[in-house]
Amino acid sequence: MFAKLNHLAIVSEKYALSCRFYEAYFGMNTAQGVRAEGAGVIGDGYVGMNINPRGPGRGGRLEHFGFEVRDAQTALDRLKGFGVQWLKRPSNRPYAGISAHDPDGNVFDISQEDMENRSDVYVEQAGKGINKRFISHFGVRTMRPDAMAEFYRTVFELEPRNKREGDPNHYLTDGHMTLVIMPWNIMDYDATGIMPPSLDHMGFKVENMEKFKADVERLEARNPYIQPMSIDYGPEARARKKLFETSCPYCQYHMADVDGVLLGVHEG
């Protein structure tokens, strides 16, 4: 395997609450020794997720993702063929050794197992096994889904899976995590707020859907501060939820975290 899809990052105005949300609802583990004033760093045993405090000029959202590659230089050489540039990141980032982007501008990080920047859950969770509730996929909307699928196949050797006749999405996997490349069309946002091409949602696989729903109900009653944000509160929200429901067949149950990041949950 050349690359693993094992990093996601959220920018949040409620980053401390957001960490507690993912711990409570999905059993994610907080990294040891994380600075109180810094980003939250959590993991599911395979994927590490940074929840970064929102700063000036930075929108709150599911922002970027990352690859751990067998050889970073090979990935960079392949990026050159697509006219893509990259930046070496400061050493205080616990994952991002290098940041780059695809030809449509979606930002991702590149790390290598022996890079000096690696810390927190990216080291701690190695060899400990994957949680029973784990991040299974994430979706990216783009105006050129066919070209972006070719980019990720070529640079990172992700394998295409599960594409069915009539389905406009591409599904690319590292064997555990799946990148869902989804078409973006402004007409899809009729009757709701228009989001630009960008990361759309992330998905969790759970051990039992009925148990998960019962946990949601129990946790909502226990602590109002970590209740999921409603995605069904009015006409525009319902239109956005309908687009979410029809866009990715992996998602069986649709919700949002405390900051409104869309989450699709499935059992099978």
N, C-alpha and C positions, 0 to 999 in steps of 0.2 A: 504494500500500500504506500503510495507516494505522499498522500495528504490526508489529514484528519480535520473535519469540521468541528473544532472543539472549543470555540470561543464566541461569545455574544456579548454585546455591550448595550446598555440602556442609559440614557441621560434622563435624570429624574429630579424634580423639585422635592420629592419625598423619599430620598434614597434610603434613609434608615428604615422607614416604614415599609418600603418596597422590599428590602431584604427580609424583614419579618414576614411579609406576605408570602414570599416564595419558600421560606422555611416552613411556615405553618401549613400551607395548602399542598405543597409538593415535596416536602421533606428535604429540601436542598440544604447543604452544609455550608456554614460560614467558615472562611479561612481563619486560621489561627494568627493572632498577632496583628490583625488589621488595625491601622491607626484610626482612632475615633474621629478625627477630622477628615479622613480620606474617603475614597470610594468604598462602597460595599463590594465584597468579593465572595461569591458563593459558587457552589458546584454540585453536580449530580453524580459525580464519579467518572464522568467522561467529558462533559462540557463545563467549562468555567465561564461564569458570567460576572462582568463588572457592572455595577450600578453606580454611575458617576453623578456627582452633584452638578446640577445645571448652573452654568455660568453665563455672564453677559454674552449675548449674540449666539447662544447655543440652544437650539430647540429641544424640548423634552420629548423623547421618543425612543423606540427601538432603533439604534443608530448605526451600528456596524457589526461585523462578524470577523472571524479569524480562522486561519489554517495553521496547523502544525505540520510542517513538511519534512520529508526525509533529508532534503538538501536544499537550503534556501537559495544558493547561487543558481541552481538549475531552474527554480521557479522564476528568479529575476531574469535569467537569460530568455526564458519563454515570454515573459512580459514585454521584453523589447520588441518582439515580433508583432505585438499589438499596439506599439507606440505608447505604452503605459509607463509613467514615472513612479518613483517611490521615494520615501523618506525613512532614514534611520531614526528611531524614536528615542527619547531620553531614557536613561537607565532606571528611572523610578516607575516605569510602567511594568506591571507584573506579568504582562504577556507580550505586548507589542514590541518586537524587535525591529520590525519594518512595517510601515503602513503604505498601502498602494490602493489602486482602484481598478475597476473593470472599465471597458471602453464607454460605458454609459454613466460612469461617475459613482457607482456604488463603492464605498470604502470598505476595505478589509485589512486585517493585520496578517503578517506572516511571522511565524516563530519556528524555531528548530529546537529539538530536545536539549541540546547542549548550549543554547544561547544563555549568556550571563544574566539577561533580564528576567528569566523565568523565576517566579516565586508564588507564594500563596497557594490557592487550590491547584494551580497548574503543576505544582510539585507534590503537594500533600495528597492528592487523590490518586496518584499513580499506583496501580496495583491493588487498590482497595475494593474494586468491584463497583458496578453501576447500581444506583438506587432503583427501587421498585417503581418509583415515579420519576421519569426522566424526560429531558428535552429530546424529541424525536425528529423535529424538522423546523425549518423557518422558511417564510415566503418572501420573495423579492418581486416587486412589480417593475416591469421595464417595457419600453416601447419596442424593443427588438429582442424578443424572447429567444428566437432561433439562434441569433448571433451570440447572445450571452451564454446560451447553453454550450455552444461550440467553444467559446472562450474558456469556460470552467472545465470542460472536458480536456482541452488541450493543455492548459497551464497546470492544472491540479490533478488530472487523471481521474476525475469523478466519473462514476459509471451511471449511464442512464438506466432507469428502472420504471416499471409500472405505468408507462404512458399508454393510454387507451385511445382508440379511434374516436375522434371528435373532441378530445380533451386538448385545450390550447396550452396547457402547462407542460413544462419539462420537469422531470424528477431526477436529480443527480445525487448519488449517494457515495459515502466513503465506506459503506458496509454497515454503519450504525446510524449516523445522522444523514438527513436528506435536505438538500437545497431545492426548494420548489421555485422555479422561475415562472412567473405569472405575467401575462400580457397586461399592459396599462393602456386604458382608453378613456379619454375624458368623458365619453358618453356614459360610462359605467357609474358616474357620480351624479347623474340626474337625481334631483330631490334630496341631495345630501352635500356635506362639505367636500370640496375637491382636495384630494391629497396628491402631491406630485409623485412621479415614479420614485420608489424608495423601498426600504424594508417594510413589509406589510404586517406580519404577525409571526408568532412562534407557537409551536405545538408541543404538547406533552402527552406521553403515553402513560396511562395509569393501570394499576393492576386489576381494578374492578370499577366500572363506571358508577354503579349504584352506591358503592362505598364512597367513592369520591364525592358524589352529589350529597350524600349524607354528611360528609365532612364539611362541605361548603356551608350547608345549613347550620351545622353545629358551630363552626367558626364565626359565621356572621352573627350568631346570637351571643357569642362569648366576647367579641372585641370589635366594636364598630369602626375602629381606626384602620383595621386591615380588611375591611369588607371590599370585595371586588367592585369596581366602578360599574354602574349600570350601563348596559348597551341597548336598552329597550325602553328609553324614557320619553320618546317623542317621535314625530314623523321622520326627522332627519336621521336620528340615531337608528330607528328601525330600518330605514333604507340602507344605511351603512352595514347594519347587521346582516341584512339580506344579501348584500354583495359579498360579505365575508362567508356566509353559508354556502353560496353557490360557487365560490372561487376555488376552494381546496377540498377535495373529497376526503382527505385524511381526517378532517375535523368533524367530530360528532356532537360536541358540546362547546358552546361559544361563550366566552366571558372576557373580562378585561381586568388588569391588575389595578392597583390603587392610583396609578398615574394614567390609566387609559390605554396601556399597551394591549393589543388584541392577542388573546390566547385561544387556541383551538385544542381541545382535549379529546383523546380517543382511547379506546380500550384495545382494539384489535390492530 
